[in-house]
Amino acid sequence: MAEAASLSCLIIDEHPVVRQGIRALLEREIGGVDVADAPTPDAALAAFDGNAPDVVIIDPRSAGADVGALVTRLSTQLSSPIVVFTSNGGARLLAEALKAGVKGYVRKDSPPEDLVRAIRAARSGDFYVDPALSSTIVLEEGDRTLTARQREILQMLADGMQTEAVAKRLGLSTETVRTHTKRILAKLHADTRTQAVAIAIRNGLIE
């Protein structure tokens, strides 16, 4: 059932059937949606008229581009949140996409509603990785997918900040930061914060 909300999306994918499928999905689920599409980032940017879309949906593999460079380029020129929608990505692409700052990551073999959720979240400034990734991606060297907040906290810890300083910077309680830290250690199968930082850096989750 369509919702009464205006949304503009740009779909970048080399396959016309994928672009048409996403367009049909959004037109069915979101009222007043405005959808543009292009086969490549170059084509999308060439047609850019100065009105940035609310959300960009792209498959970096089909675009034949490094995800970090691609996200940086599109974010700089369009200033729009980006959702990766891919069928050909593993743990490393996921880590690279999260590190590059995408707002969503969805596999093409996931239920359609996962892509809709990711698009809605990105438009609201939130972050979404579809639940299917926990079972469809084989993560490397004990790595586990971290939320955006967990990666942010772990990056601060890696930069030498103490729990109290992290809490003050993020406007959280020290107990909340400690809880996040415990979950980070559990996800990365790490015994200490130092070990967690090493694992995360090795897997490209933080710098």
Secondary structure, DSSP 4 states (H G I P E B T S, - for coil): --EEEEEEEEEE-S-HHHHHHHHHHHHHHEEEEEEEEESSHHHHHHT--S---SEEEE-TTTTTS-HHHHHHHHHHHH---EEEEESS--HHHHHHHHHHT-SEEEETTS-HHHHHHHHHHHHTT--EE-TTHHHH---STT--PPPHHHHHHHHHHHTT--HHHHHHHHT--HHHHHHHHHHHHHHTT-SSHHHHHHHHHHTTS--
